[in-house]
Amino acid sequence: MKNSISLNLRSYWAGFKAVIVFTVIVVVYTFVMTGIGQLGMPDKANGSLVKNADGEVVGSSLIGQSFVDANGDALPQYFQARPSAACVDDNDKACYNAAGSTGTNKGHQDEDLIKSVTDLRKQIAEREDVSVKDVPADATTSSSSGLDPHISPEYAAIQVKRVAKERGLSEEEVEKLVRENTTGRGLGFVGEPVVNVVTLNLALDNLK
C-alpha cells in the first residue's frame, strides 16, 4: 500500500515539474518572440497600422476598407476596392468586417454570382467611362477572405482619371501615387503586382 502511494506521489511530482518547466518555456518563448518583433519589425508586429496626417490610426494596411457612402455608392474621390463578402448583415453597405472574414463560396456557374458580376461590370464601366471589356476580373469578385486591401494595377489604372478629376490633380500625380503604393511579385516571380487601396487613398488624403 505504501509503495503504491509513494509511486503515485512520484508520478504527480514528475507531472507537476513537467508543467512548471513547459510553462516557463512557453512564457520565455513568448517574451523572446515579442521582443524580437518589437525591436526588429515593430510596425508589422503591431498590426501594420496606418495613420493619417494628424497621427490618428485610421486602419491597417493588411485589412481592406470600403470607400462608399451610407447608401453603398462609391465615393468618387477615392479609389474603389474589390467587392467584399465580409459583411455584418444584409444591410451592411461597407462590409470588410474583420470579424466576419469570408468569401462568397459561390461556384463560377452560380446564377446569382453571374448576375452580380455582370451587373457590377456594367456599373464600373459606366462609373469609370470605359468599355465593359476593360473592367478587370478583380473589380467584380471578392477575395477568399473578403478582407484583401489590394486591387490589380489594371483596376487602379481605369480609376485614375476619375480620382484626378474629383481631387483637382493631374493624372500624372495620381499615377505616381499608384506606383508608390504598388507591390511587385514576391521574390520577383511569386504572385502578381498589386495596389494597396487603403494606403493609396490615405496618401491622396495626406496631400491636403
Secondary structure, DSSP 8 states (H G I E B T S, - for coil): -HHHHHHHHHHHHHHHHHHHHHHHHHHHHHHHHHHHHHHH-HHHHTT-EEE-TTS-EEEETTS----B-TTS-B-TTS---------SSTT-SS---GGG-------TT-HHHHHHHHHHHHHHHHHHT--GGGS-GGGTS--SSS---EE-HHHHHTTHHHHHHHHT--HHHHHHHHHHTEE--BTTTBS--EEEHHHHHHHHHTT-
